[in-house]
Amino acid sequence: MSIDVRSKPDNGTKILDYRQISKSFKEELSVSSHDILLFIGALAAAGGAIGAGIGNGLVMGRMVEGVGRQPEALGRLLTWALVGVALVEAWPVITFVLFVFTKIG
């Protein structure tokens, strides 16, 4: 059984050409490699932010544990904890900058 979609019905109404509709949908839904790279960059930025949150929690949690064991070491532990937080925060900043540069370029 075959249907000719190009022929007109007897009552004068128009029948849609399904091949043309399919072609236009494919053109509208096509994804370029640039779009894929932007999506990967956004995922990297999101992963960096999530990882930084987890890393900051671990660093500060260990500092609180250390202060709980030795309260007199608060100054030393706080200094190294802040250095650790700064290092952990460097990753999301780098991924965000790279994402912005790929978005602009």
C-alpha positions as CSV (number, residue, x, y, z in Angstrom):
1,M,0.0,0.0,0.0
2,S,1.5,3.3,-1.0
3,I,0.2,6.8,-0.6
4,D,1.2,9.6,-2.9
5,V,1.4,12.7,-0.7
6,R,2.1,15.0,-3.6
7,S,-1.3,14.6,-5.2
8,K,-4.2,16.9,-4.3
9,P,-7.4,15.6,-2.9
10,D,-10.6,16.1,-4.9
11,N,-12.1,18.7,-2.4
12,G,-9.2,21.2,-3.1
13,T,-7.6,21.0,0.4
14,K,-3.8,20.7,0.5
15,I,-2.0,17.6,1.7
16,L,1.3,18.2,3.5
17,D,4.5,16.9,2.0
18,Y,5.9,14.8,4.8
19,R,9.3,14.6,3.3
20,Q,9.6,18.4,3.3
21,I,8.4,18.6,6.9
22,S,10.9,16.0,8.0
23,K,13.7,17.9,6.2
24,S,12.8,21.2,7.9
25,F,12.7,19.5,11.3
26,K,16.1,18.0,10.7
27,E,17.5,21.4,9.8
28,E,16.0,23.1,12.9
29,L,17.1,20.3,15.3
30,S,20.7,20.0,14.0
31,V,23.4,20.5,16.6
32,S,26.7,21.9,15.6
33,S,30.0,20.8,17.2
34,H,30.3,24.3,18.7
35,D,27.1,23.7,20.6
36,I,28.4,20.4,21.9
37,L,31.6,22.0,23.1
38,L,29.6,24.7,24.9
39,F,27.6,22.0,26.6
40,I,30.7,20.2,27.7
41,G,32.2,23.5,29.0
42,A,29.0,24.2,30.9
43,L,29.2,20.7,32.4
44,A,32.8,21.2,33.4
45,A,32.0,24.5,35.1
46,A,29.1,22.9,36.9
47,G,31.3,20.0,38.0
48,G,34.0,22.4,39.1
49,A,31.5,24.3,41.3
50,I,30.1,21.1,42.8
51,G,33.6,19.7,43.4
52,A,34.6,23.0,45.1
53,G,31.7,22.8,47.4
54,I,32.5,19.3,48.4
55,G,36.2,20.1,48.7
56,N,35.6,23.2,50.9
57,G,33.4,21.1,53.2
58,L,36.1,18.5,53.6
59,V,38.9,21.0,54.3
60,M,36.9,23.0,56.8
61,G,35.5,19.8,58.4
62,R,39.0,18.5,59.0
63,M,40.0,21.8,60.4
64,V,37.2,21.7,62.9
65,E,38.2,18.1,63.9
66,G,41.8,19.3,64.4
67,V,40.7,22.2,66.6
68,G,38.5,19.8,68.5
69,R,41.6,17.6,69.2
70,Q,44.0,20.5,69.9
71,P,42.4,23.8,70.5
72,E,45.7,25.6,70.9
73,A,46.5,24.8,67.2
74,L,43.7,27.0,65.9
75,G,45.9,29.7,64.3
76,R,48.0,27.2,62.5
77,L,45.1,25.0,61.3
78,L,43.1,28.0,60.2
79,T,45.9,29.3,58.1
80,W,46.4,26.0,56.3
81,A,42.7,25.5,56.0
82,L,42.3,28.9,54.2
83,V,45.2,28.0,51.9
84,G,43.4,24.7,51.1
85,V,40.1,26.5,50.4
86,A,41.9,28.9,48.1
87,L,43.4,26.0,46.2
88,V,40.1,24.2,46.0
89,E,38.4,27.4,44.7
90,A,40.9,27.8,41.9
91,W,39.3,25.0,39.9
92,P,35.8,26.4,39.4
93,V,37.2,29.8,38.6
94,I,39.5,28.4,35.9
95,T,36.6,26.3,34.4
96,F,34.3,29.3,34.5
97,V,36.9,31.5,32.7
98,L,37.4,28.8,30.1
99,F,33.6,28.5,29.6
100,V,33.3,32.2,29.1
101,F,36.1,32.3,26.6
102,T,34.6,29.4,24.6
103,K,31.2,31.2,24.7
104,I,32.7,34.4,23.4
105,G,35.0,32.8,20.8
